[in-house]
Amino acid sequence: MEQIVEILVALFLVIGGVFGLVGSFGLLVLRNTMQRLHAPTKATTLGVGGVLIASMLYFWLVKGSFSFHELLITLFLFLTAPVSANFIAKTYLQARVKEADLPETGRDFGWAVYDDPPPGPEDV
């Protein structure tokens, strides 16, 4: 049983390491900001998630205590990475891409980056 636990923890560490390596490599190799955005938000997030899952399994199955710290870090990481990637992408679009260069959305409204903000109390 102990060997199965060690193999499981090692498997998650290797998976996390591979994803971290691929994400770091992608961050260095990809050319522009929009391409580079995928490397840290996708692959590296999964890499860190794999290491955190391995840590949770180790403390739960070997040490006999469940660690909420790793669980909270994992949840925080998986919740904040897409939000920060969305902010970076919107900022990039607004700063470097003209609205006319973007494809049509096929809806009644256009790209959210270029829409006028709704009127606030100071505009009334």
Secondary structure, 3 states (H helix, E strand, C coil): CHHHHHHHHHHHHHHHHHHHHHHHHHHHHCCCHHHHCHHHHHHHHHHHHHHHHHHHHHHHHHHCCCCHHHHHHHHHHHHHHHHHHHHHHHHHHHHHCCHHHCCCCCCCCCCCCCCCCCCCHHHC
